[in-house]
Amino acid sequence: MTIGELIRRNREELGFSQAELARMIKCRPNFISMIENGHARFPRRRWLAFVEFLGLDHLEFLEMILEDLLPDFEDYRVIKRRR
């Protein structure tokens, strides 16, 4: 699930329109539409507002963003180099 799909699902479950969500996080309604449809990059400066709206843990939300940006995120491994 993409961030946009997550935002749309939660917005609809809570009964908010795109315009109402936009007012809550101080942006334009068409921007919410663009994010939900994957036509805009997720705004770093607004991620806290989205985290609060979605009721998520900050780290959980960042992980979702990474998975959205890097679809094969689970396949990446952190390799520590020995000195």
C-alpha positions in Angstrom: 0.0 0.0 0.0 1.3 3.4 -0.9 1.3 6.4 1.4 -1.4 8.0 -0.8 -3.6 4.9 -0.6 -3.1 4.9 3.2 -4.0 8.5 3.5 -7.1 8.1 1.3 -8.3 5.0 3.2 -7.9 6.6 6.6 -9.4 9.9 5.5 -12.5 8.1 4.1 -12.8 5.8 7.2 -12.8 9.0 9.4 -15.4 10.6 7.2 -13.3 13.6 6.1 -13.3 15.1 2.6 -10.1 16.1 0.9 -11.0 19.7 1.6 -11.4 19.0 5.3 -8.1 17.2 5.6 -6.4 20.0 3.7 -7.7 22.6 6.2 -6.5 20.4 9.0 -2.9 20.2 7.7 -2.9 23.6 6.1 -2.6 22.9 2.4 -4.8 23.0 -0.7 -7.4 20.3 -1.4 -5.9 19.6 -4.8 -2.6 18.7 -3.1 -4.3 16.0 -1.1 -5.8 14.6 -4.3 -2.3 14.6 -5.9 -0.8 12.8 -3.0 -3.6 10.2 -2.8 -3.2 9.6 -6.5 0.6 9.4 -6.5 1.0 12.5 -8.6 3.0 14.5 -6.0 5.9 13.7 -3.7 5.2 13.4 -0.1 5.9 16.7 1.7 8.5 16.2 4.4 7.5 19.5 6.0 4.0 18.2 6.5 4.7 14.6 7.6 4.0 15.3 11.3 0.5 16.5 10.4 -0.1 13.4 8.4 1.2 11.2 11.2 -1.1 12.8 13.7 -4.1 12.6 11.3 -3.4 8.9 10.6 -2.7 8.1 14.3 0.6 6.4 13.5 3.9 6.1 15.3 6.5 8.4 13.7 8.9 5.5 12.9 6.1 3.4 11.5 5.2 6.2 9.2 8.8 6.8 8.1 9.1 3.1 7.3 5.9 3.4 5.1 7.5 6.3 3.2 10.7 4.3 2.6 8.7 1.3 1.4 6.7 3.6 -0.9 9.9 5.2 -2.3 11.9 1.9 -2.4 9.4 -0.9 -3.3 12.0 -3.6 -2.5 12.9 -2.0 0.8 12.6 -5.3 2.7 15.3 -6.7 0.5 17.9 -4.1 1.5 20.3 -5.1 4.3 22.5 -2.9 6.4 26.0 -4.1 6.1 28.5 -2.8 8.7 32.1 -2.7 7.5 34.7 -3.8 9.9 37.7 -1.6 10.4 
